[in-house]
Amino acid sequence: MNPADLGLPVDVPSTALFTDHYELTMLQAALANGTADRRSVFEVFTRRLPEGRRYGVVGGTGRVLDAVENFRFDGAVLEFLRERAVVDMRTLDWLASYRFSGDIWGYPEGEVYFPGSPVLRVEGSFAECVLLETVVLSILNHDSAIAAAASRMASAAGDRPLIEMGARRTHELAAVAASRAAYVGGFTSTSDLAAGFRYGIPTVGTSAHAFTLLHDTERDAFQAQVASLGGGTTLLVDTYDVAEAVRTAVEVAGTELGAVRIDSGDLLLVAHRVRAQLDDLGATATKIVVTSDLDEYAIASLAAAPVDAYGVGTQLVTGSGHPTCSMVYKLVARATSADPKAALVPVAKKSTGGKTSVGGRKWAARRVDAEGVAEAEVLGTGPVPAALADRQLLVQLVKAGEVVAREPLEAARDRHREARAALPLSATQLSRGEAVLPTEYA
């Protein structure tokens, strides 16, 4: 069974209204003056990385492909637009048969990016491309922010697994997307069952403090959990007194107890004390899982602690202080007429305040040194230099309106691990710094 084929409640039947009002009014004006059919190229990029971040992570590409396929104006949507007088009847007639028929290229999901990187390139008529701006940015900005936070946390955690636990800290549908992005960035499992069902991400979970408080004694709670889930379960030991709870946990489950979870207090100190106590009780194989408002800095501070896994919630699903990547969707080239053979000319906004952009349909490649370590992100609009021909980053995702690059989520996860490993070592430093690679224009 492929859950993606089921049309789950976490999806929507149409993404057509995940757009801004002015996309449709631009369409109406372009249809009226004859520019709607001009061949156009839009690119998604960010002018800068969030403060202190040394690389970005492309997240949400697979969801973008789903959104483009589901961008349809059905009867109910068209009636809404008519009742509100958003656009005229000519435009409504055009929207009724809307199907994206152009091409989309982009950095594959899990790849890293830098300021200016054309993480997505959308090509087609102005009319069909401009409508996709908001939904594309909504997905890429959210998912890439979560994936970047997850990547930093995964770097800090090293070989220790990370559990995504943020569903209760964000919108219920955003939680599913966040879990997916976190998995791409290096998390190993999620507590969110919808994410497990929709994307096949491993799900985990045992009990909360409420289960302990339900029972007359902590021992009663532990006995009930072990009787139900077995001795390999994880027992939450900080409801009352941690040392007493650890002692009781081993008495109830035996020395083969799977793990204990600590959710409060000085995690560094408590983890050391719990590890020593478990070892003294003979539970040397029992693991320690820590939770409690962790971020990448807290995880890094626990590197020397006897911790076996981390559970992360709030800081992950909010991008660890950076909930968006500030990606934009800009027209960078357009034809001089509606003639399919008309030449493309570069276009770009010119303004003050750091909002300038570089026109032209771009290629992107990553130059590496003699040891294979990345040393620059190179962008250009002309011929690709021979030395970079096999280092190009953009791949075709949609061809003539058909998705051609769907892949398992595991592929994006593996790709990110490889891409991060190919960056200079300073990329994983948590101290504030500039992008680890410079962006050069050929």
Secondary structure, 3 states (H helix, E strand, C coil): CCHHHCCCCCCCCCCCCCCCHHHHHHHHHHHHHCCCCCEEEEEEEECCCCCCCCCEECCCHHHHHHHHHCCCCCHHHHHHHHHCCCCCHHHHHHHHCCCCCCEEEECCCCCEECCCCCCEEEEEEHHHHHCCHHHHHHHHHHHHHHHHHHHHHHHHHCCCCEEECCHHHCCHHHHHHHHHHHHHHCCCEECCHHHHHHHCCCECCCCCHHHHHHCCCHHHHHHHHHHHHCCCCEEECCCCCHHHHHHHHHHHHCCCCCEEEECCCCHHHHHHHHHHHHHHCCCCCCEEEECCCCCHHHHHHCCCCCCCEEEECHHHHCHHHCCCCCEEEEEEEEECCCCCCCCEEECCCCCCCCCCCCCCCCEEEEEECCCCCEEEEEEECCCCCHHHHHHECCEEEEECCEECCCCCHHHHHHHHHHHHHCCCHHHHCCCCCCCCCCEEEC
